[in-house]
Amino acid sequence: MNEADFLAAQAFLLAVKRHWTTQRYPALRAMAQAALPADASAQQVAQYLEPTPAYQTFAWLERHLQKMKYSGAYGLAPYHDQRRDALLPAVEAAAAQASAAVPPRLTLQPNMPLPAYYQAVDIHQHPQGLATNPLAGLMYERGARSTTPMLGARHQDLHTRLTDVALGLCAQPPARVIDLACGFGKSTLPFAHALPQVPITALDLSAPCLKTAAWQAAEQGARHVHWLQANACATGLPDGSAELVTSTMLLHELPTPELHQALAESARLCAPGGQVVHLDFWLIRDGFDRFIYNGHSDRNNEPFMKPLFETDVVQAMAQAGLVDVQVLPFAEAEGVDPAAHPHWRFPWTVITGRRPASAAA
C-alpha cells in the first residue's frame, strides 16, 4: 500500500467523520426536537427515528467509517501488516530493554489467562482485538488519533486535562500512582510528565499495547513508569499501593460483574486518604443522546456500554468502600459545554471517590 494513498484515505474518512459529527448528528437532534416532547425517552426517540432514512444513514456511516478505518483497503490493519518488518523491531527492542531494566520497567505475563469477554468481540471493530496481534498496540495508537474527530491533532489534550482534574481532586500530591487499563500509555504518560519524581504503575491486559507503551515512554524519557500486564479486576498488587488510582475508558468495557470487581479493586489499591478517579461515559443529558449512545454501543462493538449507563455508579463506588463520591461532567477540550454541546461527543464523566483515612472516617 502506497503511503500517500493510505494517508489520503484516512484523511477522507476523518473528514466524513467530522461531517457526521457536526452535520448529521445536529440534524437528527433537530428532527427529534421538532417531533417529540423535550422529555422524550430513548425508547420514544428510537420509535420515531429508527425508520427514517436520516437515522439509517447516520447509523450506517458510524458503523462503516470505523470498519473502513481499520479493515478497509486503506485501513490501519493492512497498512501496519504490510510494514510489520519495519515497525516491530523498534517496539520489541524497547520492550526488551524495559523488561531487562533494574528494576524492570515492563513486566509481561505470557501465561496469564485472558478473560473470555475480552476475546469474545473485536472491541471498537479492532481486527483480532488487542490481545494477540503483535501490531495491535501500534494500530490502536494510530487509530486513537481520530477517535474524537473534533480534537484533531489535539487528541492528547483530553488526557492532559484529566491529569489536571485528577491531581486537583487529590487532598495531597500523590506519592504513587496506578493507572488501570492503560492501553498503549495515552492516559499514563501525561501523569508521568506532570509527576516526574513519582513512581507510576500502569497496567493492562494487552501485551502488544504494553510494549508500545514502553517504547513510547522510552522515546519521551518517562523511565519512572512500570508497565505491568495484569487484570484491573484482580491486579495482584498490595493493598493501598497508591495515593491516586485512575482509569480512562475502562468501565464501559467491562461486563457488570467485572465492573463491580474493578471498582472494588481500585478502592483496595488506593491508600487511606487517597483518591480514585475514573473517566468514562455516564452522564447523558437526555433521551435523544441515550438513544444515540445505545446505538453506538451496538455499532462499535462495545456491548457493555449500555449496562454501564444503567448502573448506579455512585452506589457502586460507595459499595466498593469509597466516600465523598462525585460524578462530574468532563469537558474534553476548551470551549466544550457538556450540557449544551451542539455536535456528537462522548458523554465524558469523571467518577471519583476517596478511600477513608481510617475505619472511622
N, C-alpha and C positions, 0 to 999 in steps of 0.2 A: 504494500500500500504506500503510495506516494505521500510524503509528509504534508505537502501543500493541500492535497485532496482531503486528508484527514482533518487538518485544521479548518479548511473551508466548510466541510460538512458539519463539524462540531459547532462552528460559529453560526451556521444556518440553523441548526437545531436549537441553539441557545436563543437566537433571535425569535424563532417561533414560540419558544417557551415564554419569552418576555411578552410577546403578543398575547399569548394565552393568559398570562398573569395580569396584564394591565388592561386588556380589552375584553376577552371572553368572560373572565370572572365578573367584572363590574356589570357587564350586560346581563348575565344570568341573575345577579343580585337585583338589578333594576326590574327584571321581569317578575321575580318573586315578590318584590315590594309592591309592585303595581297590582298584583292579583290576590295577595294574601294578607291577612292581618299581621301587624308587627310582631305579635307573639306566636306566630305560626310555629308548630313543632317541626322537627326534622322529618317526621313521617308525612305531615301535610305538605311540606316542600317537595318531598320525593314524589308524592302522588301527582303534584302539579307539573314538576319539571321533567321527570324521567321520560315521559312520552314525547317530549319536544325535540326537534332536530338540533336546536341550540345546545341543549344539555348533552345530547348524544354525541355531538361533535366535540364538545368540551371534554367529555369522558374519553372519547377515542384519542384525542390529542394527548391527554395526560398519560394514558397507558402506553401509547406507541412512541411518543417522543422519548420516553425513558428507555423503551426497548431498543429504539434505533441508536440512542446514545451509547448503550452498552454492546448490543449484539448485532447492529446493522452492518451493512457492507463497509462503512467507515466508522464503526463503533470502537469503543475502548478495548473490548476483548480481542478482536482480530488485530488491532493496531499493536497492542502490547505483546500478543503471541508472536507476531512476526518479528518483533525486536527482542525476544526473550534473551538471546545470547549476548546482546549488547547491554541490556538493562539489569539483569540479575547479578552479574559479578560484583558490582559496587555495593549492592544491598547485602549480598551474602558475606562479603569481606567485612563490612561494617558490623554485621551481626556477629561474625566470628570474633572480631576484636572486642566487641562489647561483652560477649559471653566469657572471654578469657581474662577480662579485666579483674583486678583485685581491689575492692570487692566487685563482683560481676555487675555489669550494667544491663545485662539481658539474661533472663533465666527462662528457658523453654522446657516444657514437659511433654515430650513426644508421646508418651503413653497415657496422657491424661484423657479420660473419656469425655467426649463432647456431648452435650445434651441433645436428645432427639429433636426437640423443637428447633434447635439451631441449624440442623442439617435438613429439615423437612421441606424447606422452601428457599428459593433463591431470593433472599431478602433484598428489597429495593430493585428487584429484577437483575441483581448482580449475578452473572453466569457462574454456576457451581458454588455460589455462596462465597464466604470469606475464609473457609477453614482449610481447603486442600490445595488450591492452585497457588504455586509459589508467587505468581504475579498478582494475587488478589489485593495485597496492600497497595501496590503501585496503581492498579486500576481504581481502587477505592479513593486514593488520594486525588487522582486526576478527576474522577467523577464528582467528588465533593466540591470542586471549584465552582460548579454550576448548580448545586443543589438548591441554593437560594438565589434565583436568577437575577433579582434586582440588585444584589450586592456586587455582582461582577468581580472585579479584581480585589474588592474589599471583603471577600468572603470570610477571611480570618478575623475581621473586626468583631464578629459575633462572639468568638471565643475570648478575645481580649476584653470585651465588655463583661462577659460572665466572670472572668477573673477579677475584675474590679468590683463587681457586685458581691461575689463570694467573699473576698477579703474584707469588704466593708461590713459584712454580716458577722464577722468574727469578733468576739469580745476582745481578744488579744491576737497579735500576729501569730500565725501558726508556726510551730517549731517543726512539724512534719505534715505532709500532705499525701493523701491517697486519692488517685483518680481511677474510678471504676469504669470498665468498658472503654478504654482509651482509644481503641481503634489504631490508626496509624499515627497517633500523637497530636492531632489537631487541637484537642481540648487540653492536653497536658502542657505543651510547650509554652503557652502564654503564662502559666503558673511558674514554669521553670525560669522564664526570663524575669518575671516580677519578683521571684524569690530565689536569687542565685545562690544563697547560702543554705537553703532549706532542703533537706533530703525529701525526695518525692518518689513514691511508688505508684507506677501506672500499670494497670493490669487489663488483660483482655483474653478472650478465648482463642483468637486467631494468631497463630504463629507467623503467617505471612505479614499481617498488619504490624505485629510487634517488631519484626525485622525491619520493616520500612520505617517504623518509628525510631528505632535505634540508629538507623542510617541518617534520618533527618536530624535527630538530636546531635549526632556527631558533627554533621555539617554546620549546625548552629552553635556548637560549643556547649551544649547542655549536658554535661557529664555527671550531674548530680541526680539524674533520674534512673531509677531501677525499673526496667521494663520486665514485667512478670506475666507469664502465661498462667492464668488462674480464672476460676469461675467467680463472678461477682456475687453469686448466691452463697458461696462457701469458699472463701479465699484461702483459708488455712493460715492467715496472718494472726498474730496475737491480738487479744482484746485491747482496746484503747491504743491502737497503733499510730493514730494521727489526730492532730487537733482540728484538721479540716479534711472531710471526706466529701468527694464530689462525684457526680456523673453527668454526662451530657448525652441526651437521646438514648439512654439505656432503658428506661422504664417501659416505654411503649413497645419495646422489642421482646418483652417477657410475657409468657402466659401468667394468668392471675396467681397461681400458687408460687411461681418463681418470683413474681413481683413482690409479694409479701416477704419472701425469703431474702431478696436483695435489700429491701428496706430494713429488715431486721439485722442483716449483716452490716449495712452501712452504719447503723446505730451502734452495733457491737464494736466496730472498728474505731469509732470516734472516742477520743479520750474524754473523761469527765470535764464538762465545761466547754467542750469543743462544738463545732458546727458541722452539720450535714447539709449539703446543698446539691439538689438535683435540678438540672434544667431539662424540661421535657415539654410535651404538648398536653395541655389540660384545660386551661381557661378558654372557653368558647363563648363568643358574645351573643349568639342567637341560634335559632333553629336552622336558618339557612346555612350558616357555617358548619353546624353539626352535620347536616346532610352532606355538605361538600367534603368534610374530613372523613366521614364514614365511607364515602366513595373512594377517597384517596387510600384508605386502609386496604380496600379490596384491589384497587387498580395497581398499587405499587408494591404488592406482596408484603404488606405489613399487618398480619392478621390480628395482632394483639393491641393495636391502637384503639379499636372500639371498646374492648374490655377495660382499658385504662380510663377512657372517658367515663365509664360507668362506675369507677372505683371512687370511694370517698377517701381521697389521699390524705386529708387532714386526720381522719380517724385512723387510717393505716399507719401514718407516721407516729401517732400517739401510741398505737398498739405496739409499735416497734421499740417504744421506750423513750421517745423524744418529747421535749416540751417546747413551749413557745413556737409552735408550728405556724408557719405562714405560707400562704400561696399568693405569689406576686406576679403580675404581668411583667413580661420582659420585652424590651424593645431591642431588636437585633441590630439596629442601625440608628444613627442620628436622624431625628425627624419622624420616626415611626411612632404613631399613636395606636397601641394595640386595640383600643376600644373603637376606633373610627378609621382604620386604615382602608383606603379605597381599593387596594389591589389584593390578590391572593397572597397569603403568607401563612406559615405555620403558626399555630397558637402557642407560641413560646411562653413558658411558665416556669418560674423559679419556685420550687417546693423545698422548703428549708425548715430545720428544727435544730434544737440544741440538746445535747446529752446532759442530763443534770449533773451538777458538780458533785453532788452526793446523793445518797438514797433519800435524804430528807428534802431535797430541792423541789 
